[in-house]
Amino acid sequence: MPPFVYRITKYDPAHRDERGHYTGAEDTASDHGPVEEAYLAAIAAFAEVAGIDQLEIREPQIGGFAHFGLEPPVDGYGLADLFPAGLAGFHDGALVPIPVGLELVRSMLRDNGAWCRLEAGEAFAVHVGWDQYIYIGSNQPCEAALARTRALGLFSERLDASPYDFVPDDPSYVQRPADADFWGRLRWTVSAHRAVFLEEVFAGNASRWHRVTRDTIETVRSKLAPRAQLAIWPDLLTDVDTAVAALPDEGLVEIVWEDEDGQITSTVVDETQFEAVTSQLADARAAGVVSMYAGEDLPLFTAVLPDSDGVLRARWQTEPTPSDRDWAFLKTLRRGQVVTGTVTDIASFGVTFVEIGGFTAMINIPELSWRPFDHPSDVVSVGQEVTAEVLDVDMVRERVPLSLRAVQEDPWPQVAQRIGEVVIGPVTKIVPFGVFVRIEDREDGFLGLVHTSELDESSRDVAEVGDALTVKITDVDLTRRRIALSHVQALTATTEGRLCD
């Protein structure tokens, strides 16, 4: 809110007690007429002094989120003539000229069912409060506008701030933007589910539902209202009876259904309306029920549309899903970053899962160790704390591969320095083209291959696993991580060594 904030009311501040409560006579008559026009004229005076000719709609709400004045809601929420393109025009970030802004204020004063903040960056703001209170903020004192307000028979009070300033529900929560990663995630989800539903919320609880398939993603995307909140849900149930059976005994739910023509309809109802609404589902080809209570039913993931320049300016906060929390954590990771986590599982297919910051990352078999092993459990165990390097951050599939060996010293260069050395090691495996021999006296010692052509004739057909074999290290391929050994050359080297002795 700008620095100069004033509360404009029809009530004399002198008629307030020490707690600020109004003690004067209550006016039960409608404010249609002179009082309402005075409010609008006062706002126009402040806007003129501040040099403001248009206002931005912020956090629009409809359908009973706020109730002001004495008037009941009306059809169209009082917006029908203000947004010819339809209700979707009443969206966060929409710019309206001062005359339209004043009509929005009129609608809010009459409690027609719509509410929003009207702002002009850091320079100007208009908030409508309960009981015909209006809060005007400006970046300058606006003495002429204050004089005009008094002349209109209204009262003004200087405040430190508007009680209707935007305050995030959770200042630490990072809202996911509907950026390239989001749309990539959506395409991947559609590929896995064949179809999903996108819920578009553009004004408080005003929403539209769209079925999304591979062929319709871009079409749906092009029709979304600016700065809308988006929620991705699993596809509706084609067994409508099963969907209806999911209705609770009582409570507020949103029922969504698709008719035979593909038209999608949703309505928010409670137990008193269940029977009437479900009767409309007789010809539906799919339906679903979503609880309206926080934490009971969560979408797959959520986001908010950024502006055309990619900047997320909408201040909505969606309830974070597990996927949203994973996304927020993944945004903090970078390739090459070293992290510490706890081994949570070793899958039957060999992948090791590690929890880091509440997110489950994975280590593929080759990244567990530089040294050979038979099973991941030879290297790590469930519950063990490990330090690993982030190999990649896949924001679409929400996957993070880690590497244990990346934070360990690579022993292969040292092995390469042993070329020409003769060692005795056990045969660990026999294959059609040769035998593998361990060249280090340790369980995870490196293995080298003695090709059949490098085996002495007397050993070719009689060598068995466990036999000790004298071999010479003839080559170390650092790129392919392979060691070549020779039994024949080892015997020659041993014989030559004896002759020299």
C-alpha positions as CSV (number, residue, x, y, z in Angstrom):
1,M,0.0,0.0,0.0
2,P,1.3,3.5,-0.8
3,P,2.5,5.6,2.2
4,F,-0.6,7.9,2.5
5,V,-3.6,5.8,3.5
6,Y,-7.0,7.2,4.3
7,R,-10.2,5.6,5.5
8,I,-13.2,7.3,3.9
9,T,-16.6,6.7,5.5
10,K,-19.9,8.3,6.0
11,Y,-19.5,8.0,9.8
12,D,-18.1,10.8,12.0
13,P,-14.9,9.6,13.7
14,A,-16.1,11.5,16.8
15,H,-18.7,8.8,17.2
16,R,-16.1,6.1,18.0
17,D,-15.1,4.8,21.4
18,E,-11.5,4.3,22.6
19,R,-11.4,1.0,20.8
20,G,-12.4,2.5,17.5
21,H,-15.9,1.0,17.5
22,Y,-18.7,3.2,16.1
23,T,-21.2,4.3,18.7
24,G,-23.4,6.6,16.6
25,A,-26.8,5.9,15.2
26,E,-26.8,2.9,12.7
27,D,-28.1,3.8,9.3
28,T,-30.3,0.9,8.0
29,A,-31.3,2.6,4.8
30,S,-29.8,1.8,1.5
31,D,-26.8,3.9,0.4
32,H,-28.0,4.0,-3.1
33,G,-28.1,7.6,-4.1
34,P,-26.2,10.6,-2.7
35,V,-23.9,8.7,-0.2
36,E,-22.9,6.1,-2.9
37,E,-22.2,8.9,-5.4
38,A,-20.2,10.8,-2.8
39,Y,-18.0,7.8,-2.3
40,L,-17.3,7.4,-6.0
41,A,-16.7,11.1,-6.4
42,A,-14.2,11.0,-3.5
43,I,-12.3,8.2,-5.2
44,A,-12.3,10.0,-8.5
45,A,-10.9,13.1,-6.8
46,F,-8.0,11.1,-5.2
47,A,-7.2,9.4,-8.6
48,E,-7.2,12.8,-10.4
49,V,-4.8,14.3,-7.8
50,A,-2.5,11.3,-8.0
51,G,-2.6,11.4,-11.8
52,I,-4.1,7.9,-12.2
53,D,-6.2,7.1,-15.2
54,Q,-6.5,3.4,-14.9
55,L,-6.5,0.7,-12.2
56,E,-5.4,-2.9,-12.0
57,I,-7.7,-5.6,-10.7
58,R,-5.9,-7.7,-8.0
59,E,-7.1,-10.9,-6.4
60,P,-10.7,-10.8,-7.8
61,Q,-13.3,-12.9,-5.9
62,I,-16.9,-13.7,-6.6
63,G,-19.7,-15.7,-5.1
64,G,-19.9,-14.7,-1.5
65,F,-16.3,-14.6,-0.4
66,A,-17.0,-11.1,1.0
67,H,-20.2,-9.4,2.0
68,F,-20.5,-5.6,2.2
69,G,-23.3,-3.2,2.7
70,L,-27.0,-4.2,2.9
71,E,-27.7,-5.4,-0.6
72,P,-28.2,-9.1,-1.6
73,P,-26.1,-10.6,-4.5
74,V,-27.4,-10.1,-8.0
75,D,-27.2,-12.1,-11.2
76,G,-23.8,-11.6,-12.9
77,Y,-22.3,-10.3,-9.7
78,G,-22.8,-6.7,-11.0
79,L,-20.1,-7.3,-13.7
80,A,-22.2,-8.0,-16.8
81,D,-22.0,-4.6,-18.3
82,L,-18.4,-4.0,-17.3
83,F,-16.8,-7.0,-19.0
84,P,-18.5,-7.6,-22.3
85,A,-16.3,-10.6,-23.1
86,G,-17.7,-12.4,-20.0
87,L,-16.7,-13.1,-16.5
88,A,-13.2,-14.2,-17.5
89,G,-12.5,-10.6,-18.1
90,F,-12.6,-10.0,-14.4
91,H,-9.2,-11.5,-13.8
92,D,-6.1,-10.6,-11.8
93,G,-4.0,-8.0,-13.7
94,A,-6.9,-6.7,-15.9
95,L,-6.5,-2.9,-16.4
96,V,-9.6,-0.9,-16.3
97,P,-10.2,2.9,-16.8
98,I,-11.2,4.9,-13.8
99,P,-15.0,5.0,-14.7
100,V,-15.0,1.1,-14.8
101,G,-13.1,1.0,-11.6
102,L,-15.7,3.2,-10.0
103,E,-18.5,0.9,-11.2
104,L,-16.6,-2.0,-9.6
105,V,-16.5,-0.1,-6.4
106,R,-20.3,0.5,-6.7
107,S,-20.8,-3.3,-7.2
108,M,-18.7,-4.0,-4.1
109,L,-20.6,-1.4,-2.0
110,R,-23.9,-3.0,-3.0
111,D,-22.6,-6.5,-2.2
112,N,-23.4,-7.8,-5.7
113,G,-21.1,-10.8,-5.1
114,A,-17.8,-9.6,-6.5
115,W,-14.8,-8.1,-4.8
116,C,-11.2,-7.2,-5.7
117,R,-8.4,-4.8,-4.8
118,L,-7.9,-1.9,-7.3
119,E,-4.3,-0.8,-7.5
120,A,-1.9,1.2,-9.6
121,G,1.5,-0.3,-8.7
122,E,3.0,1.4,-5.7
123,A,1.3,4.8,-6.5
124,F,-2.4,4.3,-5.8
125,A,-4.9,1.8,-4.3
126,V,-8.6,1.5,-3.5
127,H,-9.9,-1.2,-1.2
128,V,-13.6,-1.6,-0.2
129,G,-14.3,-2.8,3.3
130,W,-17.3,-3.9,5.2
131,D,-19.9,-1.4,6.4
132,Q,-19.2,1.1,3.6
133,Y,-15.6,1.7,4.5
134,I,-13.3,2.7,1.7
135,Y,-9.5,2.7,2.0
136,I,-7.5,4.9,-0.4
137,G,-3.8,4.8,-0.6
138,S,-1.7,7.3,-2.5
139,N,2.0,8.1,-2.9
140,Q,1.2,11.8,-2.1
141,P,-0.9,13.6,0.6
142,C,-3.7,14.6,-1.8
143,E,-4.9,17.6,0.2
144,A,-7.2,18.8,-2.5
145,A,-8.9,15.4,-2.6
146,L,-9.3,15.4,1.2
147,A,-11.0,18.8,0.9
148,R,-13.3,17.5,-1.8
149,T,-14.1,14.5,0.4
150,R,-15.1,16.7,3.3
151,A,-17.2,18.9,0.9
152,L,-19.0,15.7,-0.1
153,G,-20.1,15.1,3.5
154,L,-17.7,12.2,4.1
155,F,-15.1,11.8,6.7
156,S,-11.5,10.8,6.2
157,E,-9.0,9.3,8.7
158,R,-5.3,8.9,8.2
159,L,-4.2,5.3,8.9
160,D,-0.8,3.5,8.9
161,A,-2.1,0.8,6.5
162,S,-5.2,-0.6,4.9
163,P,-6.6,-3.6,6.7
164,Y,-7.3,-5.0,3.2
165,D,-3.6,-5.0,2.1
166,F,-2.6,-8.2,0.5
167,V,-0.9,-10.6,3.0
168,P,0.2,-14.0,1.7
169,D,-1.1,-17.0,3.6
170,D,2.4,-18.4,3.8
171,P,5.2,-15.9,3.0
172,S,7.7,-18.7,2.7
173,Y,5.7,-20.6,0.1
174,V,7.1,-20.4,-3.4
175,Q,4.2,-20.6,-6.0
176,R,4.9,-22.7,-9.0
177,P,4.6,-20.8,-12.3
178,A,3.0,-22.3,-15.3
179,D,6.2,-22.1,-17.3
180,A,7.9,-24.4,-19.8
181,D,8.7,-26.9,-17.0
182,F,5.0,-27.0,-16.0
183,W,3.8,-27.6,-19.5
184,G,6.4,-30.2,-20.0
185,R,5.3,-31.9,-16.8
186,L,1.7,-31.7,-18.1
187,R,2.6,-33.4,-21.4
188,W,4.4,-36.1,-19.5
189,T,1.4,-36.6,-17.2
190,V,-1.0,-36.8,-20.1
191,S,1.3,-39.4,-21.8
192,A,1.1,-41.5,-18.6
193,H,-2.7,-41.0,-17.9
194,R,-3.8,-40.5,-21.6
195,A,-6.0,-37.6,-20.4
196,V,-6.3,-35.3,-17.3
197,F,-8.5,-32.4,-16.3
198,L,-7.2,-28.9,-15.9
199,E,-9.1,-26.7,-13.5
200,E,-8.8,-23.0,-14.3
201,V,-9.7,-20.6,-11.5
202,F,-9.6,-16.9,-12.6
203,A,-11.6,-15.1,-9.9
204,G,-11.8,-16.6,-6.4
205,N,-14.0,-19.6,-6.8
206,A,-15.0,-18.9,-10.4
207,S,-13.6,-21.8,-12.4
208,R,-13.7,-23.6,-15.8
209,W,-12.7,-27.2,-16.4
210,H,-10.9,-28.5,-19.5
211,R,-10.1,-32.1,-20.5
212,V,-6.5,-32.2,-21.7
213,T,-5.1,-34.8,-24.1
214,R,-2.0,-34.8,-26.3
215,D,-4.0,-33.2,-29.1
216,T,-5.7,-30.5,-27.0
217,I,-3.0,-29.1,-24.7
218,E,-2.1,-26.1,-26.8
219,T,-5.8,-25.3,-27.6
220,V,-6.7,-25.3,-23.9
221,R,-3.6,-23.3,-23.1
222,S,-4.5,-20.6,-25.6
223,K,-8.0,-20.1,-23.9
224,L,-6.8,-19.6,-20.3
225,A,-7.6,-16.3,-18.6
226,P,-4.4,-14.3,-17.7
227,R,-2.9,-15.1,-14.2
228,A,-5.3,-17.9,-13.6
229,Q,-4.7,-20.6,-11.0
230,L,-4.3,-24.0,-12.6
231,A,-4.8,-27.4,-11.0
232,I,-4.3,-30.7,-12.8
233,W,-6.6,-33.5,-11.8
234,P,-6.9,-37.2,-12.9
235,D,-9.5,-37.9,-15.5
236,L,-13.1,-38.2,-14.5
237,L,-14.6,-41.6,-13.8
238,T,-16.5,-43.1,-16.7
239,D,-18.4,-45.1,-14.1
240,V,-20.7,-42.3,-13.0
241,D,-22.4,-44.5,-10.3
242,T,-19.0,-45.0,-8.7
243,A,-18.4,-41.2,-8.8
244,V,-21.7,-40.5,-7.1
245,A,-21.0,-43.2,-4.5
246,A,-18.0,-41.1,-3.5
247,L,-20.2,-38.3,-2.2
248,P,-19.8,-37.8,1.6
249,D,-22.7,-38.0,4.0
250,E,-22.4,-34.2,4.4
251,G,-20.0,-31.4,3.5
252,L,-19.2,-29.0,0.7
253,V,-18.0,-30.6,-2.6
254,E,-17.6,-29.7,-6.2
255,I,-19.2,-32.1,-8.7
256,V,-17.8,-32.1,-12.2
257,W,-19.3,-34.0,-15.1
258,E,-19.1,-34.3,-18.8
259,D,-22.2,-34.8,-20.9
260,E,-22.5,-36.8,-24.1
261,D,-21.5,-33.7,-26.2
262,G,-18.3,-33.2,-24.3
263,Q,-19.6,-30.2,-22.4
264,I,-18.0,-29.9,-18.9
265,T,-20.0,-28.6,-16.0
266,S,-19.1,-28.1,-12.4
267,T,-21.1,-26.9,-9.4
268,V,-20.3,-26.5,-5.7
269,V,-23.0,-28.0,-3.5
270,D,-23.6,-29.4,0.0
271,E,-25.6,-32.5,1.2
272,T,-28.9,-30.6,0.8
273,Q,-28.4,-30.3,-2.9
274,F,-26.7,-33.7,-3.7
275,E,-30.0,-35.4,-4.9
276,A,-30.9,-32.5,-7.2
277,V,-27.5,-32.3,-8.8
278,T,-26.9,-36.1,-9.2
279,S,-30.2,-36.3,-11.0
280,Q,-28.5,-34.3,-13.7
281,L,-25.9,-36.9,-14.1
282,A,-28.2,-39.5,-15.6
283,D,-26.9,-38.9,-19.1
284,A,-23.3,-37.9,-18.1
285,R,-20.5,-40.0,-19.7
286,A,-18.0,-39.1,-16.9
287,A,-18.1,-37.5,-13.5
288,G,-16.0,-36.7,-10.4
289,V,-16.3,-35.4,-6.9
290,V,-13.8,-33.0,-5.3
291,S,-14.0,-32.0,-1.6
292,M,-13.9,-28.3,-1.0
293,Y,-12.1,-28.7,2.4
294,A,-8.4,-28.0,2.6
295,G,-6.2,-31.1,2.5
296,E,-8.9,-33.7,1.7
297,D,-8.6,-33.9,-2.1
298,L,-5.5,-32.6,-3.8
299,P,-4.8,-32.3,-7.5
300,L,-1.8,-33.9,-9.1
301,F,0.0,-30.5,-9.2
302,T,-0.8,-26.8,-9.4
303,A,0.5,-23.6,-10.9
304,V,-0.3,-20.0,-11.6
305,L,0.0,-18.4,-15.1
306,P,2.8,-15.8,-15.4
307,D,2.5,-12.7,-17.5
308,S,3.6,-12.8,-21.2
309,D,7.1,-11.7,-20.2
310,G,7.4,-14.8,-18.0
311,V,7.2,-13.0,-14.7
312,L,4.8,-14.4,-12.1
313,R,2.9,-11.3,-10.7
314,A,-0.3,-13.0,-9.6
315,R,-0.3,-13.3,-5.8
316,W,-2.6,-16.3,-5.6
317,Q,-1.4,-19.2,-3.4
318,T,-2.6,-22.6,-4.2
319,E,-2.6,-25.3,-1.6
320,P,0.7,-27.2,-2.3
321,T,0.5,-30.8,-3.4
322,P,3.3,-33.3,-2.9
323,S,4.4,-32.7,-6.5
324,D,4.4,-28.9,-5.8
325,R,6.6,-29.4,-2.8
326,D,8.9,-31.6,-4.8
327,W,9.1,-28.9,-7.5
328,A,10.0,-26.2,-4.9
329,F,12.8,-28.4,-3.6
330,L,14.1,-29.3,-7.0
331,K,14.3,-25.5,-7.8
332,T,17.0,-25.3,-5.1
333,L,19.2,-28.1,-6.6
334,R,21.9,-27.7,-9.3
335,R,23.8,-30.2,-11.3
336,G,27.2,-30.9,-9.6
337,Q,25.8,-29.9,-6.1
338,V,26.9,-32.2,-3.3
339,V,24.0,-33.3,-1.0
340,T,23.6,-35.6,2.0
341,G,20.7,-38.0,2.4
342,T,19.5,-41.2,3.8
343,V,19.1,-44.5,1.9
344,T,15.4,-45.4,2.1
345,D,15.2,-48.4,-0.2
346,I,17.2,-50.7,-2.5
347,A,14.9,-51.8,-5.2
348,S,14.9,-55.4,-6.7
349,F,16.1,-53.9,-10.0
350,G,19.1,-52.4,-8.3
351,V,18.3,-48.7,-8.1
352,T,19.0,-47.2,-4.7
353,F,16.6,-44.5,-3.4
354,V,17.9,-41.7,-1.2
355,E,15.8,-39.1,0.7
356,I,17.2,-35.6,0.5
357,G,15.2,-32.8,1.9
358,G,12.0,-34.8,1.9
359,F,12.5,-35.7,-1.8
360,T,13.4,-39.2,-3.0
361,A,16.3,-39.2,-5.4
362,M,17.9,-42.3,-6.9
363,I,21.3,-43.8,-7.6
364,N,21.7,-46.1,-10.5
365,I,24.0,-49.1,-10.2
366,P,27.0,-47.7,-12.1
367,E,27.0,-44.6,-9.9
368,L,27.3,-46.4,-6.6
369,S,31.1,-47.1,-6.7
370,W,34.2,-47.1,-8.9
371,R,34.9,-50.6,-7.7
372,P,33.1,-53.8,-8.7
373,F,30.3,-55.2,-6.6
374,D,27.6,-57.9,-6.9
375,H,24.7,-56.1,-5.4
376,P,24.0,-52.5,-4.2
377,S,23.7,-53.8,-0.7
378,D,27.4,-54.5,-0.9
379,V,27.9,-50.8,-1.0
380,V,25.1,-49.2,0.9
381,S,22.4,-50.2,3.4
382,V,18.9,-48.9,4.2
383,G,19.2,-46.2,6.9
384,Q,22.7,-45.3,6.0
385,E,23.6,-41.6,5.5
386,V,25.4,-41.0,2.3
387,T,26.9,-38.0,0.5
388,A,26.5,-37.8,-3.2
389,E,26.7,-35.5,-6.2
390,V,23.6,-34.3,-8.2
391,L,24.0,-35.5,-11.8
392,D,20.9,-33.9,-13.2
393,V,17.6,-32.2,-12.1
394,D,14.7,-33.3,-14.3
395,M,11.9,-30.8,-13.6
396,V,9.5,-32.6,-16.0
397,R,9.7,-36.1,-14.6
398,E,10.7,-34.7,-11.2
399,R,13.7,-37.0,-11.0
400,V,17.1,-36.5,-9.5
401,P,19.9,-39.0,-10.3
402,L,22.8,-39.0,-7.8
403,S,26.3,-40.4,-7.8
404,L,28.2,-41.7,-4.9
405,R,31.3,-42.4,-6.8
406,A,31.4,-38.8,-8.0
407,V,32.4,-37.6,-4.5
408,Q,35.0,-40.4,-4.2
409,E,38.6,-40.3,-5.5
410,D,38.8,-42.1,-8.8
411,P,41.2,-45.0,-8.3
412,W,41.5,-45.9,-12.0
413,P,44.5,-43.5,-12.7
414,Q,46.4,-45.4,-10.0
415,V,45.5,-48.7,-11.6
416,A,46.8,-47.4,-15.0
417,Q,50.2,-46.8,-13.3
418,R,50.4,-50.5,-12.7
419,I,50.7,-51.5,-16.4
420,G,53.5,-54.0,-16.7
421,E,53.1,-55.3,-13.1
422,V,52.8,-59.0,-12.5
423,V,50.3,-60.1,-9.8
424,I,48.7,-63.3,-8.5
425,G,45.0,-63.2,-8.1
426,P,42.0,-65.5,-7.9
427,V,39.8,-66.4,-11.0
428,T,36.4,-64.9,-10.3
429,K,34.5,-65.7,-13.5
430,I,35.0,-67.9,-16.5
431,V,33.5,-66.8,-19.8
432,P,33.7,-68.3,-23.4
433,F,36.4,-65.8,-24.4
434,G,38.6,-65.9,-21.3
435,V,38.7,-65.6,-17.5
436,F,38.4,-62.7,-15.1
437,V,41.0,-62.3,-12.4
438,R,41.0,-60.0,-9.3
439,I,44.2,-58.0,-9.2
440,E,43.8,-56.6,-5.7
441,D,43.7,-58.4,-2.4
442,R,40.2,-57.0,-1.4
443,E,36.6,-58.1,-1.9
444,D,35.9,-55.1,-4.2
445,G,39.2,-55.3,-5.9
446,F,39.4,-54.5,-9.6
447,L,38.9,-57.3,-12.2
448,G,40.9,-57.8,-15.4
449,L,40.2,-60.0,-18.3
450,V,42.6,-62.6,-19.5
451,H,41.6,-63.3,-23.0
452,T,41.7,-66.9,-24.2
453,S,44.7,-66.0,-26.5
454,E,46.6,-64.8,-23.4
455,L,46.1,-68.0,-21.4
456,D,48.9,-70.5,-21.3
457,E,47.8,-73.7,-23.1
458,S,48.1,-75.7,-19.9
459,S,45.6,-73.4,-18.1
460,R,43.0,-72.9,-20.8
461,D,40.8,-75.8,-20.1
462,V,41.6,-76.5,-16.4
463,A,41.3,-73.1,-14.8
464,E,38.4,-72.9,-12.3
465,V,36.8,-70.1,-10.2
466,G,39.0,-69.6,-7.1
467,D,42.2,-70.8,-8.7
468,A,45.2,-68.5,-8.2
469,L,46.5,-67.2,-11.5
470,T,49.7,-65.3,-12.2
471,V,48.9,-62.4,-14.7
472,K,50.6,-59.4,-16.1
473,I,48.7,-56.1,-16.4
474,T,49.1,-55.2,-20.1
475,D,46.6,-52.4,-20.6
476,V,44.2,-50.1,-18.7
477,D,41.5,-48.4,-20.8
478,L,40.4,-45.4,-18.6
479,T,37.6,-44.5,-21.0
480,R,35.9,-47.9,-21.1
481,R,37.1,-48.8,-17.6
482,R,38.6,-52.1,-18.6
483,I,41.8,-53.9,-17.6
484,A,43.6,-56.3,-20.0
485,L,45.7,-59.1,-18.4
486,S,48.0,-61.8,-19.8
487,H,48.9,-65.1,-18.3
488,V,51.4,-65.9,-21.0
489,Q,53.3,-62.7,-20.6
490,A,53.3,-63.1,-16.8
491,L,54.9,-66.5,-17.1
492,T,57.5,-65.1,-19.6
493,A,58.3,-62.3,-17.2
494,T,58.6,-64.6,-14.3
495,T,60.9,-66.9,-16.2
496,E,63.0,-64.0,-17.4
497,G,63.2,-62.8,-13.9
498,R,64.5,-66.1,-12.6
499,L,67.1,-66.2,-15.4
500,C,68.3,-62.8,-14.4
501,D,68.6,-64.0,-10.8
